[in-house]
Amino acid sequence: MKKAKGDVWLTLVVSLAFFPTFASASSWERPWGATSALLGLGVASHFVPQQNEGSAWKNPIDTAARSALRGSEDESRIESEVYSDVSLTLALTVPLSNALLSSYQPEETRLSRSDREWVGFTTAQALGVNWIITETLKRVTARVRPRASCGGGESWSCSPGNPAESVRSFPSGHTSFAFTAAGLACMQAATISGNELPLSGAWVCPTTLGLAAVTAFFRMRADAHWLTDTLAGAAIGFLSGYSIAPALTGNRPSVAGGTNSVYAAQAPSALFLTEISF
């Protein structure tokens, strides 16, 4: 329950952060419903029943990768936890900066209002999609973390008495959110040319992908995740940012100052979600 309450507050903070973008929407064609539904379902995913006993997913690839990558001492594993948080934050900074600060670009290079709304909505929706998929899978699969221990020793399964956090290994949440940021950054770079966004240029996509990969590496070095956890998180996150969110939001924007209406043609799923009232 504490975790769910924390995510409710997180959703409120994210919503307030995006308020300047949302407030500029001037018609019911804007995907308010889709964005609200995705963020709301992100919170609801924490009410999916948590498996009490861990799942045994032993395989030689994960075992070999763990032996090669995990920190050899407690100190190095703790440091790796911190580094993974830092790299995740840096990765998220790229799409969040573009979504929240695009209105403050110089007028001659600023995106049109509808295009700025598109950037904001796709960012919020990508985070929501990844949130739902990642958190639901964590609770349903209940995979034991590499570092989890039962009865004082390592094990592939945990007793019901162990904390739920020890059986939330698959997929890696840090990795999935970092690759969501990378997917968004790469999608924005492929969609919007020039310097219309605060963080733009040829360096944006590879740099954010690199930060996401670093995040995955440090999650394994911290002994918090198996290799397959991070691979799944990377796939879920990148698809959420690069493909799923733009499909939900609608047409991609034109160049800055263009007349293309971003919301002229909505995806069917977005049209359905827009009808949901909260």
Number of C-alpha atoms within 10 A of each C-alpha: 8 7 10 15 12 11 18 17 12 14 18 12 12 14 17 12 14 19 13 16 23 20 9 12 17 9 9 10 16 24 28 20 19 25 28 21 20 21 25 17 17 25 23 16 19 20 15 13 10 18 17 16 19 24 19 14 13 10 9 8 11 17 13 12 15 20 13 12 17 23 19 13 9 11 10 14 20 15 14 23 18 15 18 26 16 14 23 25 18 16 27 22 17 21 31 21 14 23 25 20 17 25 20 11 15 13 12 9 15 20 26 22 19 23 26 26 29 26 28 24 24 29 29 23 25 30 25 26 24 27 25 19 20 25 22 22 18 24 24 16 20 26 28 27 25 22 15 22 17 14 9 7 8 12 16 17 20 25 12 11 9 16 12 17 15 21 27 27 26 27 30 31 27 25 33 32 29 33 34 34 34 32 30 32 31 24 19 26 20 13 12 20 15 12 16 24 27 19 19 20 15 12 11 19 21 13 16 28 22 17 24 31 22 19 31 30 21 27 29 27 26 28 24 23 30 31 22 18 24 25 18 17 26 28 16 26 33 28 20 30 31 23 15 18 25 23 17 22 30 23 18 20 24 18 18 22 17 13 12 16 17 22 20 11 12 19 15 13 13 21 19 13 18 20 13 12 10 7
